[in-house]
Every structure is written in C-alpha cells, then in structure tokens.
Amino acid sequence: PGQRKALLVRDRGCVKCGAHAGRCQGHHLAHWSQGGPTDLDNGCLLCTSCHDDVHHHGWDIIMGFDRHPWLIPPASIDPKRQPIPSFHRRSMRLDDTAA
C-alpha cells in the first residue's frame, strides 16, 4: 500500500496519457518475473490501454536520472526513439536538472 501511495504522488495518473490514477495499474519497468524489484524506481502507473501499448505495441519506459518515468516511443512513431517525459512532466527534457 505504501508503494502504491508513492506512485500516486509521483505519477499523479497514467504516465503516458494522464488518465486518472484510479484507472491505473502498477507497471514494473523490469518485469518481476525477470528479477525486477517491486519498488518505486522500477514502477510507474499506466491505464489499461497504455499498459497494452507498452506490452504489445513497442513502447518502452525508462527511469530517468530524476527518478521519474520517461517513455520511449516505437520507431514507427519516432525513428530516433527520443525519450518523452511522463504526462504530468511534459515541459521537461531528459537533460534538465532535477528540481
């Protein structure tokens, strides 16, 4: 329960589309079945549709130096696969200094 609350505070909703946190599930960046830990640095909130995009449509998520999730679009959307900040942090760039 504590980790869920921390995800709610940090992500505020789906990191890809901004859907309300009540519609979101926790997502492991490195899947737990492959040794990924269940902790804040390995998790983010995704709604069902965006969770499907990550698992089946080429989207990736990385944890930035700022300890916030960044989305990597599939090459079909962005051939350079440039990182995109999570929905509620879209005004930032990956090289911005953390506040």
Secondary structure, DSSP 8 states (H G I E B T S, - for coil): -HHHHHHHHHH-B-TTT--BGGGEEEEESS-GGGT---SGGGEEEEEHHHHHHHHHSS-EEEE-TTSSEEEE--TTT-TT---EE-GGGTT--TTS---
